């Protein structure tokens, strides 16, 4: 099955199906993370983000369920954030080395990278990771049992309004975060923009058969923006470590080049992210989702095609 709502089927059943698939895959990745944390943790967190995006999309249809489950999977993701972040920071050093080959050719980033690898090893090999995976697994298993309690409106007009409202809320979040990132430029502003962009991208996938305009190009642009915002976020996290009083990345002589390259990369990413986000989220969210609501009402109201057995019986 796919990460896409079939407008020919009842909304409740479709959302239950997709949610069960995403949490089921998250559980498989958690099992993988016991032996291969670098791969398993990242893939698990991606599935949790997909599940939370789905819950945000249909939030107005069953607010109690969606609020509770969203918080549950947010807590699960937080359990796994530290170990996953340790890997992401090593990847950030590697991206900087690739982006500035001349400057880093003499190994000016090696000492920092070695410290980050040691930090990753401590987080992945300690008892804390096993405990986190165990707690995350238990929470996801409990969540699977609760899925059948989700109850959404299945009438076409009401279902369309639920989907349009969920999409509109996320677009509003993106627009608000963009305005703040442009005016203040704080790390949290860009992080909020990243989360909204990621959620919107998942909504495009979920609503692929309902979105009123061609989504392939938009989805590609949203994904590219999300990747760049992710790289910028990793730089912010790395900078916080760089500026920490206990110097976890090493003494100034080991981090001088890192600070210089981070500054250059951050400046470029800020500029490109703001420009790309303005292209994607500059329109009125209300205007965009009015079209979605109209198309969704029409598509959801269309009768499901009879299966081959029914057709032949007729």
N, C-alpha and C positions, 0 to 999 in steps of 0.2 A: 504494500500500500504506500501512498505518498503523503508528503507533508503539504497537503492541499485539500481544502474543503470542497467536497463535491456538492454543488448547488442542487442536485437532483435528489439528495438524500436529507433526512431530518437533521437539523443542526446539532441537536443534543448527541445523537449517535456518532456523527462525524467528529465532534470535538472529543468525545470520550475515546474514540478510536485513536485519534492522533496523539492525545495525551498519553494513552497507554503505550503506544509505540515509542514515544520519546523517552518516557521514564524507563521502559523496558530496556531500551538501548543504553540509557545511562547506567543501569545496573550491570549490564555486560561490560561496559567500559570501567566501572569500578572494580570488577573482578580482574580485569586486565591490569589495572593500576597497581595491584599487589606485587606483580613481578616486573611491570614496565610502567612506572609512574609517569615518565615523561609523556608517553603517548596516551595512556589511559585517563589521566587527570584532565588533560586538555579536551579530549573528546567527550568526556562525561560532562564537563562544564558547558560545552557547546550544546549538548542535548538539554541540559537544564535551562539554558537561555532560550532555547526553542520552546520548551514547555511553558516558561514564564511569558514569552511573547504571545503564545496562544491564549493563556489565561487573561492577559491584558486585553486581547482583542474581544473577548466575550464577557468581560467583567460586568458590564451593565445587565447582562442576562441572568446572572446568579452571583450577586456581589459577595455574599457570605462565603460561598465555596471558593470563588476565585481569589478573594483576599487571603483566606486561610492557606490555600495551596501555594499561592505565590510567595507568601512569607516562608512557608515550609521549604520550598526549593531555593529560596534566597539564602536561608540558613545553611542548607546543604552545600551550596556553592561556596559560602564563606568558609566552611570547614576545610575546603580543598584549595583555597586561594593562595595561601602561603607557599606550599610545595609547587604549585603550578607557576607562580610568579618567579620562583627561583630559576626555573628553566627559561622563562620569557626574558629575564635580564641577561642571561648568557647569549640568547639569540639577538638581543639588542646590541651587545658588544660586537657580535659577528656582523650585524648589519652596518654598524659604524665603520668597521674595518673594510667592508666591501665598498662602502660609499666613499671612503677616503683612503684608497690604497697607498698613495704616496706617503701621506702623513703617518700611517700606521705600519709602514713597511719594516721599520727597525724594531718592531715588537713593543711599541710604547703602550699598547693596551694589554699586553700579556699578563702583567702582574695582577691587574684588576680582574681579568678573566679567570685566572687561577683561584683568586679568592672567591669569586662567585661560584665556581665549580665546587669548591670546598663547602660553601654555604648550601648549595643544592644537595650535596652528598649528605650533609648533616640532617637536612629536612626530610630526605627520602629514605634514609636508612634508620632513622630513629623510631622509637615505639609510637611517637605521636602520629605519624602518618597512618600506621595500621589502625590506630584508634579512630582517626578521622574517617578512614574508609569504612570501618565497621559502623560508625554512627551514621554516615551518609547512606550506607546500604540499608540499614534498618529504617531510616526515614523514608527512603524511596519505596521500600516494600510496603510500608504503612500507607503511603500515598496511593499506591496502586489499588489498595483495597477500598479507598474512598472514592475512586473515580465514578463508580456507578451512582453515587449520590448527586452528581451534577445534573441539574435540571434547567434546561434553556428553553426559551420559546421556539417552537417549531413552525408556527404559522409564518408564511413567507414575509409578510409586511413587518411583523415584529422581529423576526430573525434578521432581516435586512437592516433594521434600525440598530440592532445590537452590534452588528459587524461594522456599520458605518460609524457608530459612536466610538468603538474601540480604535478604529483607524484614525479618527479625528483627534482623539485624546493624545495619541502618540505623535501625530504631526504637530499638534500644539506644543507638546514638550520639546520637540526638535526645534521649532521656531523660537521658543523662549530661550532654550540653551544656546542657540546660534546668536541671538541678540546679546546675551550675557558674555559669550566667548568673544564677540566682536568688540564689546565695550569695555569689559574688565580683563578678559584674557587669563583668568585664573585656571589652574589645573582642574579644579572641580567643574568649571564651566565646560571645558572641553570633554571631560569625562561624561558629564550629563548628555552632551551632544552625541558622543559616541554610543551611549546606551540607547538613546532615542533612535539614532540612525540604524543600529543593529536591529532593534525591535521593528522598525518600519520595514527593513529589508525582509524580515521573516513574515511580516504581514503581507507583503507583496507575494511571497510564495504561497501563503495560506489562501490568499484571495485571487490567485492566478486566473481563475475562471470567472471572476466577478469584477475585477478592477476595470474601470471604464475606458482606460486607454492602454495601448501596448506597453507591457511592463518589462520586456527583455532588456532594453537599453537602460531603463531607469534602475532596474535591479542590479545591473552591472555597475552603474555609477554609484549606487548606494553601497554595494559591497566594497568597491575601491575606496570610497570615503571611510568606511568602517575600518578597513585595513590600515589606512594612514592615521586615523585617529587612535587606533590601537598602538601603533608605533610611537605616536606622540605621548600616549599615556605611559608607555614603558619608559620613555625618556624622563617623564616627570617622576616616576617611581625611583629611577636610577639617580636622579638629581637629589632626591630626598636622602638617599643613602650617602651620596657624595658629600652632602652638607651636614651630615649627622656628626655630633660632637665626638662620638667614639670611633670615628673614622673606620667603618666596617670595610670600606673598599681600599684602605691603605693610606699611607702618609701622602702629603701633597706632591712629593716628587714622583710618586707612582700614578697619581691621578691627574696630573697637569694636562696631559694630552687629551684624556677623556673629557675633562671639563670644556676644553676648547672645541672639540668635535661635537659634543652634545649641543653646545650653544649654536653652532652653525646649522646642525640638523634640525634643532627645535625651531629656529627662525623660519626655515624653509617649509617645515611641516605645518606650522601655524598658518602661514600665508596660503598654502594650497588647500588646507582643510576648510578655512573660512570661505574661500572662493567657491569650492565645490559644494559646500553646504548651502551657500546662498543660492546657487543654481537649483538645488534640489528642494529646498524648504522655504523659498522666498514667497511662494504663492500662499493665498489664504487657505488654511486647513478646512474651513467651513465650505469654501467653494469647491475644493477638490473632492470632499467626501459627500457632497450633495449628489454629484454625478454617480458616485459609488452606490449610494443608497437607492437611487432610481434604478440603476442597472441590476442591483442585487434583488430588488423586489420583483423585477421582471423574470430574472433567471431562476430565482427560488420558487416562483410561482409556476414555472414550466413543469409539466408532468414528467416524471421519470420514465424513460423508455422501457417498454416491456422486455423481459428477458426472452431468450430464444424459445424456452419451453412454453411460456405463455403464448408467444406469437404462433408457434406451431399448433398449439391446442386450439387456437381460435380458427 
